[in-house]
Amino acid sequence: MGNILATEQLSRQDNSKYSWLSSFFTSSEPTSSVVTDGVVSTVSIPRSDFEGWLQVQEAIAFKGILNNIGGFGGFEESDNVTVGAVIASPSKKRPNYFYQWIRDGAITINSLVEYLEDHQFDDSEYDLAPVIESYIINAYQIQRVNNPSGDFESLEGLGEPKFMPDSTPFTDHWGRPQRDGPGLRVITITNYLSLLKKYGRSLIKSDELHSEEFIYNEIIKPDLKYIIKSWNKSGFDLWEEVDSLHLFTSLTQLKAIKNGLEYATRYDKEFYDELARTFNALRFFISVDSGYRIQNVPYLIETPSLLAQSKRSGLDIASILGSLRAHDLDTDDTLDIPFPIDDASVLNTLAAMVNDMKYRYPINHNRLGFSTGFALGRYPEDVYDGYGTSEGNPWFIATATASELIYKIVYNLYSHQKDLIIPLDHKMIFESITNMKIEGETILPYGSDAFIEATSSLFRYADAFMDVIREHVDNDGHMSEQFNKYSGYMEGAEDLTWSYGALWSSMRWRIKSLKIMNNKELNITKSS
């Protein structure tokens, strides 16, 4: 009966084109109230199975990342994979993902940088510095490869989205250019250089990379120059489907410029002025002119042109991915870059995704009526099934991203000792995971019993999305791109690098948030 009702509700949604938004979000907001106690969590997952799985799967996910990097993974010599090249998946047919994507590579290597950060560069287990620096060497070489998007001299070639495993150009028809790659590469490389400086380390491969100044001038600066000339031009989105302007791309470009400003100050003061002007122009565009956030729509709009043409709702997990990639919680990014993780529109985006996909995907129907997480996909209108076009499925990346966002929200509250402020927009989420009845803006003072219980419930809510992933990885911990929305079995590219990276990143923030909650001596685990 539950499945029948859910199917009927989904059918009504399809007929009325997202009419659920009018009932899900409330426009009026009564006087705010302060709650200090009496909050009870309603989220429950099988802790013993879950905790045991986490310990095992974290190592599997990290090794899954390394296995897909040339020179350090499990490739055969005949595969001809360049040392330092990040391969999206070992799948060579149905579908063929045996390529290196600029975006995937940068995001993946940044996870290795974060591992080094977490271990204070004490890396006896994996020896990651040579892996990261091999990636940087490959980036230098790939930047200079003529390709269908253009060449290095004009900088247009930097918008090429993917290359062959041996770093030669991919020349078949594709959605190009994709303008997020250079910015993501800047973020990763500058993060690594900052880490070297922080811990007083030197480059391992100095014969090829020479110095920080060389890396800035020869690799980072060309990517920044590409952003300067292309940030206001259309390009294909991270899903490689739509040629337009996209929030994920804009946010990561802005973050790249912010990181680049530090190095321009050090090595290139004349270029600094040009970068600063672009930073201000791009930030204004994102905040004001872009349509990424519009009145009467409570969530972020990933691709405004599609909403304007009534082709999509605008909902897309890419918007949350952009917020996560563009904001470092321990810096002032939340002030300089729009849509930080605690911006109401970011959590609204997740809430709207959940409210759609808990009905859209039949594997979620047995969870309806419970305080739990759900399997999430890329966007409601998705038709890519991992092999061709039919019906979109949940993705491991999307579901792990939901967890990471919530863990980061909890971490941010404790790190900055903030009150938990619940606007009426977030009524559905907090009423679904606690016993609270939200009738207006509700304030839970930092450190109060209500704050502790509500953040504990948020933490378990993030865990509930992770538990969805636990149900759909195979017995050996392998992760593909998607899992079928009817059967739950994995589909699409096998051992997808980004799937492993997304899960590992979420697990990382779980550890960080749990540690800071316990350090604040508020006994956050008392009811776990």
ZANURO-610617 format. One record per residue (C-alpha): residue in three letters; z, x, y; residue number from 0. Coordinates in steps of 0.05 Angstrom, whole numbers, plus 5000, padded with zeros to 4 digits. Layout:
BEGIN
residuo Z X Y num
ALA Z X Y NUM .
...
//
This chain:
BEGIN
residuo Z X Y num
MET 5000 5000 5000 0 .
GLY 5017 5057 5048 1 .
ASN 4948 5088 5038 2 .
ILE 4914 5020 5050 3 .
LEU 4952 5008 5114 4 .
ALA 4937 5079 5138 5 .
THR 4863 5070 5123 6 .
GLU 4862 5004 5160 7 .
GLN 4896 5036 5220 8 .
LEU 4846 5094 5220 9 .
SER 4789 5044 5218 10 .
ARG 4818 5009 5279 11 .
GLN 4822 5076 5314 12 .
ASP 4749 5091 5300 13 .
ASN 4728 5023 5326 14 .
SER 4767 5029 5391 15 .
LYS 4752 5102 5406 16 .
TYR 4822 5132 5412 17 .
SER 4855 5069 5438 18 .
TRP 4919 5096 5406 19 .
LEU 4929 5139 5467 20 .
SER 4948 5080 5510 21 .
SER 5007 5063 5465 22 .
PHE 5026 5134 5448 23 .
PHE 5035 5160 5519 24 .
THR 5074 5121 5571 25 .
SER 5055 5129 5644 26 .
SER 5119 5105 5678 27 .
GLU 5181 5148 5676 28 .
PRO 5250 5118 5688 29 .
THR 5309 5157 5716 30 .
SER 5327 5219 5676 31 .
SER 5390 5223 5633 32 .
VAL 5433 5279 5607 33 .
VAL 5453 5281 5533 34 .
THR 5506 5331 5509 35 .
ASP 5522 5307 5438 36 .
GLY 5507 5255 5385 37 .
VAL 5438 5281 5367 38 .
VAL 5423 5282 5292 39 .
SER 5362 5314 5259 40 .
THR 5321 5271 5212 41 .
VAL 5274 5326 5186 42 .
SER 5283 5346 5114 43 .
ILE 5244 5393 5068 44 .
PRO 5261 5424 5000 45 .
ARG 5297 5486 5025 46 .
SER 5303 5527 4961 47 .
ASP 5229 5523 4943 48 .
PHE 5209 5534 5015 49 .
GLU 5253 5594 5030 50 .
GLY 5233 5629 4967 51 .
TRP 5159 5617 4981 52 .
LEU 5166 5644 5052 53 .
GLN 5192 5711 5027 54 .
VAL 5135 5720 4978 55 .
GLN 5079 5691 5021 56 .
GLU 5093 5734 5082 57 .
ALA 5076 5797 5043 58 .
ILE 5016 5764 5010 59 .
ALA 4989 5742 5078 60 .
PHE 4996 5811 5109 61 .
LYS 4963 5845 5050 62 .
GLY 4909 5792 5054 63 .
ILE 4894 5816 5124 64 .
LEU 4891 5889 5105 65 .
ASN 4847 5875 5044 66 .
ASN 4792 5851 5091 67 .
ILE 4789 5913 5135 68 .
GLY 4737 5966 5120 69 .
GLY 4765 6032 5095 70 .
PHE 4834 6003 5082 71 .
GLY 4821 5943 5038 72 .
GLY 4790 5927 4971 73 .
PHE 4716 5933 4987 74 .
GLU 4669 5971 4942 75 .
GLU 4628 6029 4968 76 .
SER 4566 5987 4956 77 .
ASP 4592 5935 5005 78 .
ASN 4577 5985 5060 79 .
VAL 4634 5962 5106 80 .
THR 4647 6005 5167 81 .
VAL 4716 6036 5171 82 .
GLY 4757 5993 5218 83 .
ALA 4711 5932 5213 84 .
VAL 4748 5867 5201 85 .
ILE 4710 5823 5153 86 .
ALA 4721 5748 5161 87 .
SER 4721 5735 5086 88 .
PRO 4697 5768 5022 89 .
SER 4656 5705 5008 90 .
LYS 4582 5724 5005 91 .
LYS 4553 5656 4988 92 .
ARG 4570 5583 4997 93 .
PRO 4589 5601 5050 94 .
ASN 4571 5672 5070 95 .
TYR 4626 5698 5115 96 .
PHE 4615 5771 5097 97 .
TYR 4607 5792 5170 98 .
GLN 4651 5820 5225 99 .
TRP 4664 5771 5282 100 .
ILE 4687 5801 5348 101 .
ARG 4737 5744 5358 102 .
ASP 4767 5746 5288 103 .
GLY 4771 5821 5289 104 .
ALA 4809 5825 5355 105 .
ILE 4859 5770 5335 106 .
THR 4870 5803 5267 107 .
ILE 4882 5873 5294 108 .
ASN 4929 5845 5346 109 .
SER 4973 5821 5288 110 .
LEU 4977 5893 5265 111 .
VAL 4998 5914 5335 112 .
GLU 5052 5860 5333 113 .
TYR 5076 5886 5266 114 .
LEU 5085 5955 5297 115 .
GLU 5121 5924 5356 116 .
ASP 5170 5888 5311 117 .
HIS 5184 5952 5272 118 .
GLN 5190 5997 5333 119 .
PHE 5130 6036 5308 120 .
ASP 5169 6054 5244 121 .
ASP 5113 6039 5195 122 .
SER 5125 6076 5130 123 .
GLU 5099 6019 5087 124 .
TYR 5030 6005 5116 125 .
ASP 5011 6064 5162 126 .
LEU 4976 6017 5211 127 .
ALA 4961 6064 5269 128 .
PRO 4899 6093 5235 129 .
VAL 4875 6023 5219 130 .
ILE 4882 6000 5291 131 .
GLU 4849 6063 5319 132 .
SER 4792 6057 5269 133 .
TYR 4781 5987 5296 134 .
ILE 4778 6015 5367 135 .
ILE 4728 6068 5346 136 .
ASN 4685 6014 5314 137 .
ALA 4691 5972 5377 138 .
TYR 4663 6029 5418 139 .
GLN 4604 6036 5371 140 .
ILE 4590 5961 5365 141 .
GLN 4591 5952 5441 142 .
ARG 4530 5998 5445 143 .
VAL 4488 5964 5390 144 .
ASN 4428 5926 5417 145 .
ASN 4430 5855 5390 146 .
PRO 4399 5786 5401 147 .
SER 4447 5773 5459 148 .
GLY 4425 5835 5497 149 .
ASP 4441 5908 5506 150 .
PHE 4499 5950 5531 151 .
GLU 4466 5972 5596 152 .
SER 4462 5900 5621 153 .
LEU 4528 5883 5587 154 .
GLU 4496 5821 5557 155 .
GLY 4502 5849 5487 156 .
LEU 4578 5844 5492 157 .
GLY 4571 5769 5483 158 .
GLU 4543 5777 5413 159 .
PRO 4592 5740 5366 160 .
LYS 4582 5776 5300 161 .
PHE 4553 5837 5266 162 .
MET 4536 5859 5196 163 .
PRO 4591 5893 5155 164 .
ASP 4559 5961 5170 165 .
SER 4561 5946 5245 166 .
THR 4486 5935 5251 167 .
PRO 4462 5873 5288 168 .
PHE 4459 5804 5257 169 .
THR 4391 5778 5277 170 .
ASP 4387 5708 5248 171 .
HIS 4393 5646 5291 172 .
TRP 4465 5634 5313 173 .
GLY 4506 5602 5368 174 .
ARG 4504 5657 5420 175 .
PRO 4529 5683 5466 176 .
GLN 4603 5673 5453 177 .
ARG 4643 5697 5513 178 .
ASP 4713 5701 5484 179 .
GLY 4703 5764 5444 180 .
PRO 4706 5817 5499 181 .
GLY 4770 5787 5528 182 .
LEU 4805 5784 5461 183 .
ARG 4785 5856 5448 184 .
VAL 4815 5877 5514 185 .
ILE 4880 5841 5498 186 .
THR 4886 5876 5430 187 .
ILE 4868 5946 5454 188 .
THR 4912 5943 5516 189 .
ASN 4970 5917 5474 190 .
TYR 4963 5977 5428 191 .
LEU 4960 6026 5486 192 .
SER 5022 5995 5517 193 .
LEU 5057 6003 5450 194 .
LEU 5039 6076 5446 195 .
LYS 5068 6087 5515 196 .
LYS 5131 6047 5501 197 .
TYR 5148 6089 5440 198 .
GLY 5122 6155 5466 199 .
ARG 5068 6160 5412 200 .
SER 5001 6195 5417 201 .
LEU 4933 6173 5391 202 .
ILE 4923 6191 5317 203 .
LYS 4847 6196 5324 204 .
SER 4845 6235 5389 205 .
ASP 4783 6274 5367 206 .
GLU 4743 6209 5373 207 .
LEU 4784 6168 5422 208 .
HIS 4805 6227 5465 209 .
SER 4855 6193 5512 210 .
GLU 4880 6129 5541 211 .
GLU 4835 6141 5602 212 .
PHE 4774 6149 5557 213 .
ILE 4790 6084 5521 214 .
TYR 4798 6048 5588 215 .
ASN 4733 6074 5618 216 .
GLU 4689 6069 5556 217 .
ILE 4715 6007 5520 218 .
ILE 4762 5965 5562 219 .
LYS 4725 5969 5628 220 .
PRO 4657 5946 5600 221 .
ASP 4690 5885 5570 222 .
LEU 4725 5870 5635 223 .
LYS 4659 5877 5673 224 .
TYR 4628 5828 5624 225 .
ILE 4683 5777 5639 226 .
ILE 4672 5787 5714 227 .
LYS 4598 5770 5709 228 .
SER 4603 5714 5657 229 .
TRP 4669 5676 5663 230 .
ASN 4634 5618 5698 231 .
LYS 4574 5616 5651 232 .
SER 4568 5571 5590 233 .
GLY 4573 5600 5520 234 .
PHE 4590 5576 5450 235 .
ASP 4661 5558 5432 236 .
LEU 4704 5593 5381 237 .
TRP 4679 5543 5328 238 .
GLU 4608 5565 5345 239 .
GLU 4582 5495 5356 240 .
VAL 4580 5476 5430 241 .
ASP 4547 5513 5488 242 .
SER 4591 5499 5549 243 .
LEU 4655 5523 5584 244 .
HIS 4717 5523 5540 245 .
LEU 4792 5527 5553 246 .
PHE 4805 5577 5497 247 .
THR 4753 5624 5526 248 .
SER 4777 5617 5597 249 .
LEU 4850 5628 5581 250 .
THR 4837 5690 5539 251 .
GLN 4791 5718 5592 252 .
LEU 4845 5709 5644 253 .
LYS 4897 5743 5599 254 .
ALA 4849 5801 5589 255 .
ILE 4840 5810 5664 256 .
LYS 4916 5809 5673 257 .
ASN 4924 5864 5621 258 .
GLY 4866 5902 5651 259 .
LEU 4895 5902 5720 260 .
GLU 4951 5949 5697 261 .
TYR 4900 6001 5674 262 .
ALA 4855 5992 5734 263 .
THR 4915 6008 5778 264 .
ARG 4925 6072 5739 265 .
TYR 4853 6096 5734 266 .
ASP 4806 6055 5777 267 .
LYS 4835 6027 5841 268 .
GLU 4768 6006 5870 269 .
PHE 4753 5965 5808 270 .
TYR 4823 5936 5813 271 .
ASP 4804 5897 5875 272 .
GLU 4744 5866 5840 273 .
LEU 4787 5848 5780 274 .
ALA 4841 5817 5824 275 .
ARG 4789 5773 5859 276 .
THR 4762 5750 5792 277 .
PHE 4832 5736 5766 278 .
ASN 4847 5691 5825 279 .
ALA 4780 5655 5820 280 .
LEU 4786 5644 5746 281 .
ARG 4858 5621 5751 282 .
PHE 4839 5571 5805 283 .
PHE 4781 5546 5763 284 .
ILE 4825 5535 5702 285 .
SER 4879 5500 5741 286 .
VAL 4838 5458 5789 287 .
ASP 4762 5454 5780 288 .
SER 4750 5460 5706 289 .
GLY 4771 5392 5679 290 .
TYR 4814 5425 5626 291 .
ARG 4872 5381 5651 292 .
ILE 4855 5314 5683 293 .
GLN 4895 5256 5709 294 .
ASN 4911 5200 5660 295 .
VAL 4897 5244 5599 296 .
PRO 4962 5276 5578 297 .
TYR 4934 5330 5533 298 .
LEU 4889 5391 5547 299 .
ILE 4814 5383 5545 300 .
GLU 4782 5440 5506 301 .
THR 4710 5426 5527 302 .
PRO 4707 5379 5587 303 .
SER 4631 5369 5583 304 .
LEU 4639 5335 5515 305 .
LEU 4691 5287 5543 306 .
ALA 4647 5272 5603 307 .
GLN 4590 5254 5556 308 .
SER 4636 5212 5513 309 .
LYS 4619 5256 5453 310 .
ARG 4691 5276 5438 311 .
SER 4762 5260 5457 312 .
GLY 4774 5331 5482 313 .
LEU 4829 5343 5431 314 .
ASP 4822 5410 5396 315 .
ILE 4871 5458 5364 316 .
ALA 4832 5512 5403 317 .
SER 4870 5491 5466 318 .
ILE 4937 5508 5433 319 .
LEU 4907 5573 5404 320 .
GLY 4887 5592 5475 321 .
SER 4957 5580 5502 322 .
LEU 4988 5621 5446 323 .
ARG 4940 5679 5454 324 .
ALA 4943 5681 5530 325 .
HIS 5019 5681 5539 326 .
ASP 5069 5735 5521 327 .
LEU 5137 5702 5521 328 .
ASP 5175 5764 5544 329 .
THR 5132 5776 5606 330 .
ASP 5113 5737 5668 331 .
ASP 5050 5708 5636 332 .
THR 5080 5639 5642 333 .
LEU 5078 5646 5717 334 .
ASP 5010 5679 5724 335 .
ILE 4969 5642 5671 336 .
PRO 4963 5566 5668 337 .
PHE 4985 5523 5609 338 .
PRO 5042 5565 5579 339 .
ILE 5072 5541 5514 340 .
ASP 5126 5500 5548 341 .
ASP 5076 5463 5593 342 .
ALA 5081 5389 5577 343 .
SER 5006 5384 5565 344 .
VAL 5009 5436 5509 345 .
LEU 5060 5398 5468 346 .
ASN 5024 5334 5485 347 .
THR 4961 5364 5454 348 .
LEU 4998 5377 5389 349 .
ALA 5029 5308 5390 350 .
ALA 4961 5275 5399 351 .
MET 4931 5318 5344 352 .
VAL 4987 5297 5297 353 .
ASN 4982 5224 5316 354 .
ASP 4907 5224 5300 355 .
MET 4906 5267 5237 356 .
LYS 4965 5238 5201 357 .
TYR 4920 5177 5191 358 .
ARG 4852 5212 5190 359 .
TYR 4867 5256 5129 360 .
PRO 4887 5217 5066 361 .
ILE 4930 5274 5040 362 .
ASN 4976 5260 5098 363 .
HIS 4987 5187 5081 364 .
ASN 5044 5199 5033 365 .
ARG 5081 5231 5090 366 .
LEU 5075 5171 5137 367 .
GLY 5142 5141 5155 368 .
PHE 5179 5208 5144 369 .
SER 5202 5260 5194 370 .
THR 5155 5315 5173 371 .
GLY 5095 5358 5190 372 .
PHE 5023 5340 5173 373 .
ALA 4960 5376 5153 374 .
LEU 4919 5389 5216 375 .
GLY 4845 5404 5227 376 .
ARG 4805 5432 5284 377 .
TYR 4789 5369 5323 378 .
PRO 4783 5294 5306 379 .
GLU 4707 5291 5306 380 .
ASP 4698 5351 5260 381 .
VAL 4644 5343 5206 382 .
TYR 4642 5414 5177 383 .
ASP 4670 5413 5106 384 .
GLY 4669 5488 5093 385 .
TYR 4599 5487 5062 386 .
GLY 4558 5439 5104 387 .
THR 4566 5376 5145 388 .
SER 4600 5314 5117 389 .
GLU 4673 5304 5135 390 .
GLY 4720 5353 5168 391 .
ASN 4782 5376 5131 392 .
PRO 4850 5405 5149 393 .
TRP 4850 5480 5164 394 .
PHE 4904 5531 5149 395 .
ILE 4893 5560 5218 396 .
ALA 4906 5494 5253 397 .
THR 4967 5476 5212 398 .
ALA 4999 5545 5220 399 .
THR 4984 5541 5295 400 .
ALA 5027 5478 5300 401 .
SER 5085 5516 5269 402 .
GLU 5076 5577 5314 403 .
LEU 5076 5535 5377 404 .
ILE 5141 5500 5359 405 .
TYR 5176 5564 5337 406 .
LYS 5155 5595 5404 407 .
ILE 5182 5536 5442 408 .
VAL 5249 5544 5408 409 .
TYR 5248 5619 5420 410 .
ASN 5232 5609 5493 411 .
LEU 5290 5561 5504 412 .
TYR 5340 5609 5475 413 .
SER 5310 5672 5505 414 .
HIS 5314 5644 5575 415 .
GLN 5375 5600 5563 416 .
LYS 5338 5538 5587 417 .
ASP 5359 5466 5583 418 .
LEU 5316 5426 5536 419 .
ILE 5281 5376 5581 420 .
ILE 5245 5320 5544 421 .
PRO 5196 5281 5586 422 .
LEU 5176 5211 5566 423 .
ASP 5109 5239 5543 424 .
HIS 5146 5272 5485 425 .
LYS 5181 5209 5463 426 .
MET 5143 5204 5397 427 .
ILE 5158 5275 5374 428 .
PHE 5232 5275 5389 429 .
GLU 5244 5204 5365 430 .
SER 5209 5223 5300 431 .
ILE 5252 5285 5286 432 .
THR 5320 5262 5313 433 .
ASN 5359 5198 5321 434 .
MET 5348 5198 5397 435 .
LYS 5318 5140 5435 436 .
ILE 5280 5168 5494 437 .
GLU 5276 5118 5551 438 .
GLY 5263 5167 5607 439 .
GLU 5266 5241 5621 440 .
THR 5323 5267 5578 441 .
ILE 5360 5332 5591 442 .
LEU 5398 5368 5537 443 .
PRO 5440 5423 5571 444 .
TYR 5433 5493 5541 445 .
GLY 5487 5506 5490 446 .
SER 5510 5434 5484 447 .
ASP 5518 5402 5416 448 .
ALA 5457 5359 5431 449 .
PHE 5416 5420 5449 450 .
ILE 5436 5457 5386 451 .
GLU 5419 5398 5341 452 .
ALA 5353 5382 5377 453 .
THR 5329 5454 5374 454 .
SER 5351 5459 5302 455 .
SER 5309 5397 5289 456 .
LEU 5250 5428 5325 457 .
PHE 5257 5489 5282 458 .
ARG 5256 5447 5219 459 .
TYR 5196 5408 5246 460 .
ALA 5158 5474 5251 461 .
ASP 5181 5490 5180 462 .
ALA 5152 5423 5158 463 .
PHE 5082 5445 5179 464 .
MET 5092 5509 5141 465 .
ASP 5113 5469 5080 466 .
VAL 5046 5433 5083 467 .
ILE 5013 5501 5076 468 .
ARG 5059 5518 5018 469 .
GLU 5033 5457 4981 470 .
HIS 4960 5477 4988 471 .
VAL 4956 5553 4978 472 .
ASP 4943 5571 4906 473 .
ASN 4994 5598 4857 474 .
ASP 4977 5670 4876 475 .
GLY 4983 5656 4951 476 .
HIS 4908 5659 4965 477 .
MET 4885 5621 5027 478 .
SER 4815 5597 5041 479 .
GLU 4790 5567 5106 480 .
GLN 4804 5493 5092 481 .
PHE 4835 5446 5042 482 .
ASN 4803 5381 5022 483 .
LYS 4828 5320 5060 484 .
TYR 4828 5277 4996 485 .
SER 4848 5324 4940 486 .
GLY 4885 5379 4978 487 .
TYR 4848 5433 4940 488 .
MET 4822 5493 4979 489 .
GLU 4751 5494 5005 490 .
GLY 4705 5538 5045 491 .
ALA 4707 5614 5053 492 .
GLU 4757 5646 5006 493 .
ASP 4813 5693 5028 494 .
LEU 4797 5679 5102 495 .
THR 4826 5735 5144 496 .
TRP 4844 5689 5201 497 .
SER 4880 5641 5154 498 .
TYR 4925 5698 5131 499 .
GLY 4934 5721 5203 500 .
ALA 4952 5652 5229 501 .
LEU 5004 5642 5175 502 .
TRP 5034 5712 5184 503 .
SER 5038 5702 5260 504 .
SER 5074 5636 5250 505 .
MET 5122 5669 5201 506 .
ARG 5134 5724 5251 507 .
TRP 5155 5675 5304 508 .
ARG 5199 5639 5254 509 .
ILE 5237 5703 5243 510 .
LYS 5242 5718 5317 511 .
SER 5265 5649 5336 512 .
LEU 5317 5646 5280 513 .
LYS 5343 5714 5299 514 .
ILE 5352 5697 5373 515 .
MET 5385 5631 5356 516 .
ASN 5435 5665 5311 517 .
ASN 5446 5720 5362 518 .
LYS 5465 5667 5413 519 .
GLU 5522 5648 5364 520 .
LEU 5503 5575 5366 521 .
ASN 5500 5569 5289 522 .
ILE 5431 5540 5289 523 .
THR 5426 5543 5213 524 .
LYS 5488 5501 5200 525 .
SER 5449 5440 5179 526 .
SER 5386 5473 5151 527 .
//
